[in-house]
C-alpha cells in the first residue's frame, strides 16, 4: 500500500513538473538539460563581459584597432573568423571537448566586437542597454516557460524570423555602404530589438525550442542560439540609445 502511494505521488510530481501538456519525455531529464544549457550560457556571458571589459578599460586596445592598419586588419579577421567558426560549431557540436573549444573561441571573437562597440559608446548608454537587455531576456524567458506550460507553441515563427533576419542583413549592408544618418541607425536598432526580443522574436522562439525540441546532446547549439539572441538584442539597444543620445 505504501509503495503504491509513493508511486502515485511520484506520478503526480512528474505531471506537475511537466514543461508542456502531453509531455512524452521524463520532465527530470528535460529540466537537467535546460539547467546545463543555462550554465553554459552563463559562462559565455561571463567570458563576454571579461573580454569586453578588457577592451573598454584598456584604452590602447581600441586605439590600436581604430587608428592602425594592423589593428583594423586584426578586427576584420576576427569578424571573418566568427563566421568561419559557425561551421566547426555545427560539425563538432556533439563532440566533447571540441565543441567547448570552438564555442569558447567563437565567444571570444564575439566579445571582442562587443567590447569595441562599448568602447565607442558612453558608459551610461552601455549600462542602460545592459540593464534593459537583462530585464527583457528574463521577462521573455519566464513568459515562454509560462506559455509553453499552457500549451502554446512558437515553432510557427521560424519562417517569419528567417525573413526578418534577411531584411536586417540587407539593411545593415546598406547602412554600412551608404550611411543614412542617425535616424536610419535608430530604425535599424529598433528592427533588431523587435526581431531578437519581441513576442515574435528569437528569444521566445529559441527558448521554446529549448523546452521542446533540442535533443539532450545539442546543449552547445542551444546555448549558442540563446547567446546570439542576447548579444544581438544588446547591440540593437546600444544602437538605439546611441542614436537618440546623438
N, C-alpha and C positions, 0 to 999 in steps of 0.2 A: 504493500500500500504506500509506503514511504517512497519507494523508488518510483512508483507511478506519479506521485505528487511532484517529485523532483523533476521527472521527465516533463510533466505538464508545465511546470514553472519555467524550465529551460526553453520549451517551445514558445511559451508566451513571451519570454525575454527576447528570443530570436525574432519574433514577429514585431515587437516594439522597436527593435534596433534596425529594422529594415529601412533602407535608404529610399526606396520607392515601392509602390504597390506591386504585388505579384513577383517579388524578387526571387529568382531561382537559386542564386548562389548563397553560400553562408555569409551573413552580414559581417561576422567577425573577420573573415578573410578580406572582404572589401574595405572595411574600416582600417585594417592593418596596412593595406595597400595605399589608402588615402593618407594615412599618417606618414608613411615612408616618402611619398611624393612631396608632402608639405615640409618635411625635414630637409629634403634635398633642395627644395625651393628656398627655404630659409638660408641654407648655406650659400646658395647662389647670390642671394640678395646681400648677405653679409660680405661676400667677396667683392661684389659690385661696389658697395659702399666704401670698402677699404681701398680699392684701386682708384675709384673716382675721387675720394678724399685726398689721396696722394697727388693726383693730377692737380687738384684745386689748390691745395695748401703748399705745393712746391712750385712757385711761380716760374722757375727756369724751364719746367716741362712744357707748359703751354706756349711760352715764348719760343722755345726751340721748334715746336711743331708749326707755329703760325708764321715765323719770321725767317726760317731757314729752309733751303731746298731739301736737304736730307730729312729734316723733321717732317716736312709735308709728305715726302715720299714714304716715310715710315707710317704716317697716318693713313695714307691711301692703301698701302699694303695691308694694314690691319683691317681696313674695311673690306678689302677683297678677300682676305683670309677668313673673315666672318662668314662670307657667302660660301667659300670653299668648304669650310668645316661642316656645313649642313649635310654634305654627302657622307663623310665618315660617321657623323652623328646618327644618320639614318641606318647605315650599314652595320655599325657596331653598337647600336642602341641596346642590344640584349647580350652583349659580350663583356663580361667583367674581366679585368679592370679598365679595358679600353674605353668603355662608354663613359666612365667617370673622368678619364684623362681628357678626352675630346670635349666633354661638357665643360670642364674647368678651363680649357684653352678658349673655348667659344665664349664663356662668361667673361674672361679677362679681356678679350677683344671688344666685346660689347661695353664693358665697364670703362675701358679706355675712351671710347667715343662719348659715353655718358659724362665722364669726368671732364672732357674738353668742352662739352656743351655747358656744363655747370660753371666751368672756369670763365666762360664768356658771358655769364649771366650774374646779375646781382644776387647776393646771398639771400636777401629777403624773398626774392622770387623763387629761388631754388627751394627754400624752406616751405613756402606756400604750396608749391607744386607737389612736394613730397608728402605734406600733411593731407592734401586733398586726394592724392593718389591712394594713400593708406586707407582713408575713410571710404572711398569708392570701392576699392578692392574688397575690404572686409564686408561692406554692406552688400555688394553684389554676390559675394560668396555665400553669405548667410541666406540671402534671398533664393539663390539657386538650390541650396540644400532644402530649404523650406518648400519651394515649388516642386522639386523632384519628389519629395515625400508625399505630396498631394497629387502625384500622377502627371505633372506637366513634363513635356519633353521638348528639348530645344534643338534636336538634330535637323529640323527643317531650315534652320538658319544658315546651314553650310553654304548653299549656292549664293545667297544674298551677301554673305560676308566675303566670299571669294570675289564677287563683282566689286564690292566696296574697296577691297584691297587693291584691285587693278586700278580703280579710279584714283586712289591715294598715290599709287606709284606714278601714274601719268601726271597727276597734279604736281607731285614732288619734282619730277624731271623738268616740267615747265618752269616751276619756281626757281630751280637751280640754274637753268639755262637763260631764262628771261625773268629776272626778279621783278615782281609786280608791286612791291611795296609792303608796308606793314599790314594793310587790310587783307591782302592775299595770304600773307603768313598767318594771320589770325583765323581766316576761313579754313586754311589747311589744318591748323591746330584743332579747330572745333570739329572738323570732319574726323580727324584721327581720334579725338576723345570720344566721339559718339560711337565710332566703329569698335574701339577697343574696350569701352566701358559700359555703354548704354545697355538698355534691356534688349537691344538687338545686337549686342557686342560680343567680342571674342571671349571676354572673361566668363560670361554666362555660358556660352557655347562650350568652351573648353572645360569648365567646371562640371557641366552636365555630362560631358564625355568621361571625365574622371570618375564620376559617380556610377555610370552605367556601362561604358563601352571599352575603356582601356583594359587590356589583359594585365595580369599580375606582373609580367616581365617587361611591361612597357613603361616602367616608372621614370626612365630618363626622358622619353618622348613626352610624357605627361608634364613633367617638371619644366622642360624646355618650353613647351607651349604656354604654360601659365607665366613663366618668367618673361617671355617676349611680350605677352599681353600687358604685364605690369610696366615693363620698360617703355613700351610704345605709348602707353597711357601717360606715363610721367613726362616723356619728351613732348607729347602733344600739349599737355597742360603747360609745360615750360614755354613752348612757342606762343601759346595764347597769352599768358601773363606777360611775357617779354614784349609782345606786340602792343598790348594795352599800355604797358609802362612807358614805351617809347612814343 
